[in-house]
Amino acid sequence: MFCNLFVRPVNEKHYMTDQQLARERLLQHEDRVTADAVTAARGRFRVVAL
């Protein structure tokens, strides 16, 4: 609760430009990231881990 009191808006000088944002969006690989996240959350051992 106290940490929320210290949260402030980000200064606009730290915002990304439209060109930077477009470049980062091109670099994203949503399918691969999602698959890795599911594997990481579930693990490879499944029944053996129990």
DRENDO-1510 file (C-alpha; in Angstrom, 1 decimal, always signed):
<recs>
REC; n; res; u; v; w
REC; 1; MET; +0.0; +0.0; +0.0 .
REC; 2; PHE; +2.8; +2.4; +0.8 .
REC; 3; CYS; +4.7; +1.7; -2.4 .
REC; 4; ASN; +1.7; +2.9; -4.4 .
REC; 5; LEU; +2.1; +6.3; -2.8 .
REC; 6; PHE; +5.5; +6.7; -4.4 .
REC; 7; VAL; +4.5; +5.8; -7.9 .
REC; 8; ARG; +4.8; +8.8; -10.2 .
REC; 9; PRO; +4.1; +9.3; -14.0 .
REC; 10; VAL; +7.0; +8.6; -16.3 .
REC; 11; ASN; +8.7; +11.7; -17.8 .
REC; 12; GLU; +7.9; +12.2; -21.5 .
REC; 13; LYS; +11.6; +12.3; -22.3 .
REC; 14; HIS; +11.7; +8.6; -21.7 .
REC; 15; TYR; +8.8; +7.8; -24.1 .
REC; 16; MET; +9.7; +5.9; -27.3 .
REC; 17; THR; +9.3; +7.6; -30.7 .
REC; 18; ASP; +6.9; +6.2; -33.2 .
REC; 19; GLN; +9.9; +4.8; -35.2 .
REC; 20; GLN; +11.3; +3.0; -32.2 .
REC; 21; LEU; +8.0; +1.6; -31.2 .
REC; 22; ALA; +7.4; +0.3; -34.8 .
REC; 23; ARG; +10.9; -1.4; -34.8 .
REC; 24; GLU; +10.2; -3.1; -31.5 .
REC; 25; ARG; +6.9; -4.4; -32.7 .
REC; 26; LEU; +8.5; -5.9; -35.7 .
REC; 27; LEU; +11.0; -7.7; -33.5 .
REC; 28; GLN; +8.3; -9.4; -31.4 .
REC; 29; HIS; +7.7; -13.1; -31.8 .
REC; 30; GLU; +4.5; -13.7; -30.0 .
REC; 31; ASP; +4.0; -17.4; -30.9 .
REC; 32; ARG; +7.5; -18.4; -29.7 .
REC; 33; VAL; +7.2; -16.4; -26.5 .
REC; 34; THR; +3.8; -17.9; -25.7 .
REC; 35; ALA; +4.9; -21.4; -26.2 .
REC; 36; ASP; +8.0; -20.9; -24.0 .
REC; 37; ALA; +5.9; -19.4; -21.3 .
REC; 38; VAL; +3.5; -22.3; -21.3 .
REC; 39; THR; +6.4; -24.8; -21.1 .
REC; 40; ALA; +8.0; -22.8; -18.3 .
REC; 41; ALA; +4.9; -22.7; -16.2 .
REC; 42; ARG; +4.0; -26.4; -16.7 .
REC; 43; GLY; +7.5; -27.8; -16.7 .
REC; 44; ARG; +8.7; -30.9; -18.6 .
REC; 45; PHE; +8.2; -33.5; -15.9 .
REC; 46; ARG; +4.4; -33.4; -15.5 .
REC; 47; VAL; +3.4; -36.6; -13.7 .
REC; 48; VAL; +6.9; -37.5; -12.6 .
REC; 49; ALA; +7.1; -34.2; -10.7 .
REC; 50; LEU; +4.2; -35.2; -8.5 .
</recs>
